[in-house]
Amino acid sequence: MKIILASASGVRKSILDKYKINSDVIVSNIDEDQIKESLLADGATPLEVSKNLAEIKSIKVSKNQPDRLVLGADSVISLENEIINKPKTRDDAMEILRKLNGKK
C-alpha cells in the first residue's frame, strides 16, 4: 500500500524512501504560523503545537484521499519552552543564532 506523506519535508520523504516505504507527497498548505499563534495563545506547549500541526496536516490531506493512509508530521524547535520559528530574513536568522548561542 502506498501511503501519503502530508509534509513538504524532503528529509521525511528520504527517510520513508530509505526504509522502502512506498509513499507520495501531498502538501497540506495549511497556514502553520496562524495555527501556532492560536495554539500558543491557548497555552499549548511546543510538543502540543507539533502534534496538533501534524494532525491538522493529515486531516486536511485525508479529506481528499479518504481511502489512503495519510502520515502527518511536524517538528518545532523550542528553547526554554519558547518556539523558535524558521527565519524569514537574514536578520531573523542572526537573532535566532544569538538566542541559541551557548545554550543546550
Secondary structure as GFF3:
##gff-version 3
##sequence-region A 1 104
A	DSSP	beta_strand	3	6	.	.	.	ID=ss1
A	DSSP	alpha_helix	10	18	.	.	.	ID=ss2
A	DSSP	beta_strand	23	25	.	.	.	ID=ss3
A	DSSP	alpha_helix	32	41	.	.	.	ID=ss4
A	DSSP	alpha_helix	46	63	.	.	.	ID=ss5
A	DSSP	beta_strand	70	72	.	.	.	ID=ss6
A	DSSP	beta_strand	77	79	.	.	.	ID=ss7
A	DSSP	beta_strand	82	84	.	.	.	ID=ss8
A	DSSP	alpha_helix	90	100	.	.	.	ID=ss9
###
